[in-house]
């Protein structure tokens, strides 16, 4: 594991926020059968978790800026450090009582992601990475999958929400990828998809129309686990492009070629 002061701050923050999310998730099932459904309740749970994260991170590093899914941007006096915070990635899963969601916190320093934590509170899986120190799941060092053949590869992808993104483009890309790979999965959490590439559970992942808080923590996890992560178009800066394609070196190269072919 990584025992740096920075990682201690991040892990303590996500674990604190997770306690409330686990409690709130336990209530969601009871609300599924109500006429109004759990929508407002889940929105409030999201905001409560973000408030806990904001307070913990600002207390530990008071000068850092924050970019948050719910609360937007808070600019701190330290212009070189920015937290990218998603208090509940996988909101739709949470809303429907599906136990696949996480908290994601990444730290950007002078334009580079230097640390990331993704915590799945239901499975109690803590994914952490710090620049130059590797990536870990709980106490186990992570490496991306070693597969080399697309026909054997399991591929995760994300689709845009109704009214957002380019659905026709996704359908072309999906058709191209499905035709030559071992299988595709749509899990509903960008951060966990990145974490699953880092630990070798899936071989490849791509998605467009993301936000920085979806990507920040997962990008450094993949890279510290020996993987390659670019924008979905193959550019070097996934965070700026708000899209991602990742996997091991060879399969990542193959995936970029497939996506380009689909968009010709």
ChimeraX attribute file (.defattr): number of C-alpha atoms within 10 A of each C-alpha:
attribute: neighborCount
match mode: 1-to-1
recipient: residues
	/A:1	15
	/A:2	15
	/A:3	7
	/A:4	10
	/A:5	9
	/A:6	14
	/A:7	18
	/A:8	11
	/A:9	15
	/A:10	24
	/A:11	18
	/A:12	14
	/A:13	22
	/A:14	28
	/A:15	18
	/A:16	14
	/A:17	23
	/A:18	24
	/A:19	12
	/A:20	16
	/A:21	25
	/A:22	15
	/A:23	11
	/A:24	17
	/A:25	20
	/A:26	12
	/A:27	15
	/A:28	20
	/A:29	17
	/A:30	12
	/A:31	17
	/A:32	15
	/A:33	10
	/A:34	9
	/A:35	7
	/A:36	9
	/A:37	16
	/A:38	20
	/A:39	17
	/A:40	11
	/A:41	15
	/A:42	22
	/A:43	14
	/A:44	12
	/A:45	20
	/A:46	24
	/A:47	16
	/A:48	16
	/A:49	22
	/A:50	23
	/A:51	16
	/A:52	17
	/A:53	26
	/A:54	21
	/A:55	12
	/A:56	19
	/A:57	23
	/A:58	15
	/A:59	12
	/A:60	14
	/A:61	15
	/A:62	13
	/A:63	17
	/A:64	22
	/A:65	23
	/A:66	23
	/A:67	20
	/A:68	21
	/A:69	20
	/A:70	15
	/A:71	13
	/A:72	11
	/A:73	14
	/A:74	13
	/A:75	14
	/A:76	16
	/A:77	10
	/A:78	12
	/A:79	12
	/A:80	14
	/A:81	22
	/A:82	24
	/A:83	29
	/A:84	27
	/A:85	31
	/A:86	29
	/A:87	30
	/A:88	29
	/A:89	25
	/A:90	22
	/A:91	20
	/A:92	16
	/A:93	15
	/A:94	24
	/A:95	21
	/A:96	17
	/A:97	18
	/A:98	15
	/A:99	16
	/A:100	19
	/A:101	27
	/A:102	29
	/A:103	30
	/A:104	28
	/A:105	29
	/A:106	31
	/A:107	27
	/A:108	20
	/A:109	15
	/A:110	11
	/A:111	12
	/A:112	16
	/A:113	24
	/A:114	21
	/A:115	28
	/A:116	28
	/A:117	31
	/A:118	30
	/A:119	26
	/A:120	23
	/A:121	20
	/A:122	14
	/A:123	11
	/A:124	12
	/A:125	13
	/A:126	20
	/A:127	28
	/A:128	32
	/A:129	30
	/A:130	24
	/A:131	15
	/A:132	11
	/A:133	15
	/A:134	20
	/A:135	31
	/A:136	24
	/A:137	20
	/A:138	14
	/A:139	12
	/A:140	11
	/A:141	17
	/A:142	25
	/A:143	21
	/A:144	27
	/A:145	22
	/A:146	14
	/A:147	16
	/A:148	15
	/A:149	13
	/A:150	20
	/A:151	13
	/A:152	13
	/A:153	19
	/A:154	20
	/A:155	25
	/A:156	25
	/A:157	21
	/A:158	20
	/A:159	20
	/A:160	14
	/A:161	10
	/A:162	8
	/A:163	7
	/A:164	9
	/A:165	14
	/A:166	14
	/A:167	14
	/A:168	9
	/A:169	13
	/A:170	20
	/A:171	13
	/A:172	14
	/A:173	19
	/A:174	18
	/A:175	12
	/A:176	18
	/A:177	20
	/A:178	14
	/A:179	10
	/A:180	14
	/A:181	16
	/A:182	14
	/A:183	16
	/A:184	17
	/A:185	13
	/A:186	13
	/A:187	16
	/A:188	21
	/A:189	21
	/A:190	28
	/A:191	29
	/A:192	26
	/A:193	25
	/A:194	31
	/A:195	31
	/A:196	23
	/A:197	28
	/A:198	35
	/A:199	23
	/A:200	22
	/A:201	15
	/A:202	22
	/A:203	26
	/A:204	31
	/A:205	26
	/A:206	27
	/A:207	20
	/A:208	21
	/A:209	15
	/A:210	19
	/A:211	19
	/A:212	21
	/A:213	26
	/A:214	28
	/A:215	27
	/A:216	30
	/A:217	34
	/A:218	32
	/A:219	30
	/A:220	32
	/A:221	38
	/A:222	28
	/A:223	23
	/A:224	25
	/A:225	26
	/A:226	19
	/A:227	27
	/A:228	23
	/A:229	29
	/A:230	22
	/A:231	21
	/A:232	23
	/A:233	19
	/A:234	20
	/A:235	15
	/A:236	14
	/A:237	15
	/A:238	23
	/A:239	21
	/A:240	12
	/A:241	18
	/A:242	18
	/A:243	24
	/A:244	27
	/A:245	27
	/A:246	33
	/A:247	32
	/A:248	26
	/A:249	15
	/A:250	15
	/A:251	22
	/A:252	24
	/A:253	16
	/A:254	18
	/A:255	26
	/A:256	20
	/A:257	13
	/A:258	16
	/A:259	22
	/A:260	15
	/A:261	12
	/A:262	17
	/A:263	12
	/A:264	5
